[in-house]
Amino acid sequence: VEDDMHFITLRQLERLNPCIDVLRLRSYDHALYLVELVIDQATYLVQDNQGAALTFRSPLAAKKPFKGLNIQRAELVQESAYDEMIGQPLRAQSNALKVNIALPDNDLS
């Protein structure tokens, strides 16, 4: 988690009803997803009421709690572990794969 990361719960989101610039699903091992939100140029990690990061097992499950919220864009981010696997140092610039995905309200699956 980045040093400048903020934290927010679903309850806080429902109460505040902010305009969410980006809903970002971070994929780890293709079976674990964390949700980050970009609101007013600040990045928030979504947590449960006990302060633990909310985790999901699929992109659909990760988007479901955010239906009905004011979200402008959604993206999936998959970090590559290739450099680490072959013993290379971490890159200064991320080699993450970023793809736009359907908004929660538009996902018909």
N, C-alpha and C positions, 0 to 999 in steps of 0.2 A: 504494500500500500504506500502511495506517495506521501511525502511529508506534508504537502499542502492539501491533503485530502480532508474533506469534511464528512460528517456522518448525518444520516437522516433515517427516520423510520417511516413505515407505511402510514401509521397513524398521523405523524406530522405532515406528511404529504396530503392526506385527505383534509386535514384541518387548514393548511396553508393554501392548497390548490394553486401552486405556482405554475408559471409557464415554463415547461421543461424544454430546453433547447435540444438536448440529445439524451436518449435512453440508450446506454451502451451496455451490451452483454459481453462480458469478458469470459472467454471459453478457456477452460483448463482441462487437458486430457480428454477433450471431446465428450465428457460426461459430467462436467461440473461447471456451473455458470454462476458468476457474481454479476450484480447489477450496479452500474454507476449511472448517475444522472448529472448532466451539466445544466446548471441553473444560474443565470446571470454571470456567466464566465467562471463559476466555481464548480468544482467537481465533488460530488457526494457519493459515498458508498452507502448503499441501502442496508440497514441493519434491522434485526428483530428488536423487540422491546427490552431484551436483556443485554443488548450491545454487541451481539455476535453478528457477523456478516450473514445476510440471507443467502443461501445457496439453493440452486435448482439443478435438476437432472436433465432438462431439455430447454431449448430456446422458447418453445411454446409455454411451458410451465413458468419460465422466468418472466414472460411478458404478461401473463394472465392477471397478476395483481395490479397492473398499471392500466387496465382498460378503463376508459372514462376520464382519464387525466389528460391535460392539455400538453401533448407531446408533439414537437415539430418534426423530429427526425429520429430514426432508430438505426443502430448499427451493431454488427457483430464483430468482435475483435479476437483474433486467434494469434497468440504469441507463438513464435517458432522456437523450439528447443534445439534446432539443428546445430547452431554454433556450440552450445554447451555439450551436446552429444559427441561432437568430434574434437572437443578439447580446446576450442577457440575462446579467446576472451570475449566478454560481452561487448556488443557494439555500442558506440556512443549514440547512434541513431537506431531506433527500434526497427526491426524487420517484421513487425506485426502485419498480418493480413486483416484489412478492414473492409467490410462490405456493408452496404446499406441493406436493411431488411424491412419488412412490412411493419407498420405501426401496430401496436396492440389492438386498437379498434378496427383495423383493416385486416387482421389475420383471421382468415376463415377456417383454418385447420382445427 
